[in-house]
Amino acid sequence: MAKLNRRQFIALGIGGAGIAVAGNWVRQKTIYSQPVPQSSANPAPVYQSSDGLLELDLEARERLVDLGNRQASLLTYNGQIPAPRLEARSGDKVRLHFTNNLEQPTNIHYHGLHIPLTGNADNVFLEIESGKKLTYEFQIPNNHPSGTFWYHPHLHGLVAEQLFGGLAGLFIVRGEDDEIPELKAAQEEFLVLQDFSINADGKRTNSAHMSLMMGREGELIAVNGRINPSIALIEGRGLRLRILNASPSRFYRLALEEHSFFQIATDGNSLSKPIEVDELLLTPGQRADVLVRGDKESGQYRLLNLPYDRGSMGMMGGGMMGGRGMMGRNNQDEPITLATVNYESAVESMALPSRLNSISALPKPQTVRRFELNHGMSPAVGMAFLINGEPYRHDIIHTQVKLNTIEDWELINTGVMDHPFHIHGNAFHIISRNGQPESLLALRDTVLVKRGETVRIRIPFRDFAGKTVYHCHVLDHEDLGMMGNLMIEA
């Protein structure tokens, strides 16, 4: 695709000046890690580890926040949309004193972090009832990569609803990458992309059955809790954007008018060198770090979400169909303005790092498995999303692997919609798509498997034994059955 010219588009989507999230959370206890000041584009507080410990209170609660030109009743961590950004380093201990003041049970998943899968760490089988408390405690391994990770609820059956309500926050692991001179010199900005569906009274709207089948999408798209926020580029500095897709279903196909992105990391793991791209596709749960060189004349440049067709499940003539279909809205018609980058004066083009990280190919696998992604009818639940012809069951182990082994998984999408596939706790390499070798060597935790596509991934199961899950990260599809239990045996 050619680079987008800002004069080629009329103003689209939701405009207007960004409005800050209302109010700070009133803390009832001592906060052990103190928040640090943030830029106007990143209003949520940030908690950083100190002396090897990140410790704070975290509360889930529904409350009113400003969203665009109205107040909305959203689900929040510590009263913030997005949630507080947490920052630690490899080797640090993390201790979160969590209180659930939602009306539903919940828990927390630390997406992309390579930490224990059991106990009070990244354990998605914990169920914290309304009004109850739990202290999450774990240590980040000494060899953990630095990168962009995040946290969100993961109680099966409620995942999409609670994330759609607003419960999501960044978890940054700082390390050697942050000391690379070219990255250290760049202006660092964090973009958390979320969508919401709010009625005239500011209440969250219930999703209809077919929107759940599609994967719900909201009519409001917020960046850091704001509508079309402005990012002022500091004179003499390039820009480093760390972007998270925290929507339960929406795909973001991003482009910045008249600019290329130089991608330096995917799903929290740095690449070996910057890769120039004109657009960036982020499926739910994915992250990307990109550099913007800042070599244009002064002015305003829009960050756009371009149309993307992720498939549909229309009902025509009594049968299922793919393509655009009756229910195939999926952001297919016009670009939407997400944010605006402002150059008040000309900015000197930033230097790009010549090398980022050494990445080695993984050894050949000991085992190869096949996973077919589809949908169909289940006697127990009705319409369901399936893996290998079966909907999720909490009481069985679907896949059993050995610790410290390497496996190839073939992911085969025979359905009518695209499915991003996520494995908890263990990053992987993409080996091939439809038999063609993948050119980009990178560690990821989520991979898009387009309809009709076969993707082979290679997974090293390292360090942590225990029970966890793999699933589609269109989270309505996960809640409707496209998930499996994974047992990693020591």
Number of C-alpha atoms within 10 A of each C-alpha: 6 9 14 19 13 16 10 8 12 8 13 12 17 16 15 11 14 21 17 21 21 16 11 11 13 8 11 7 8 9 14 17 17 16 16 10 12 12 12 13 20 22 20 26 18 19 22 22 19 16 7 15 18 23 22 23 19 21 20 24 19 20 18 19 22 19 25 22 12 13 18 22 18 26 28 28 27 24 25 29 30 30 29 22 20 24 19 22 26 17 14 19 19 23 19 19 16 20 23 21 20 19 12 14 17 26 24 23 22 23 26 28 27 21 20 22 23 16 14 17 21 27 24 23 20 19 17 19 17 16 13 14 15 16 16 18 17 18 19 19 17 10 10 16 20 20 26 28 24 26 22 23 22 25 22 20 15 18 21 26 21 22 22 25 24 26 29 31 25 26 24 20 22 18 16 12 18 14 11 13 12 18 21 12 17 21 18 15 17 19 22 24 22 30 24 22 19 21 10 10 11 17 14 19 14 12 15 9 10 14 16 19 21 22 21 27 23 18 12 16 25 25 25 26 31 30 24 25 24 20 19 17 20 17 14 16 21 25 23 24 19 23 22 29 25 30 32 29 29 24 26 23 17 21 23 24 21 15 22 21 22 20 22 27 26 23 26 29 25 25 21 19 17 20 15 13 15 17 23 18 18 24 27 28 28 30 29 23 25 23 27 21 21 23 16 15 12 14 12 16 23 24 20 24 23 20 17 18 16 24 23 25 22 21 14 10 7 7 8 12 18 18 16 16 15 13 18 18 17 20 20 13 11 14 21 21 24 24 26 19 19 16 20 14 14 16 19 15 15 19 15 18 14 9 12 18 14 9 13 9 10 13 10 10 14 9 12 13 11 14 16 17 29 22 25 13 14 15 7 8 10 10 15 24 26 27 24 15 16 21 24 21 12 11 7 11 14 18 14 12 16 15 17 14 14 21 20 21 19 20 24 23 22 17 23 21 22 22 29 22 23 25 23 24 23 19 24 21 21 22 21 16 17 13 11 11 12 16 9 12 14 20 21 24 24 29 26 20 22 21 20 14 16 22 23 25 21 24 22 19 20 17 14 18 18 15 20 21 20 19 25 28 28 28 30 24 26 26 25 21 25 28 29 25 19 19 19 20 14 12
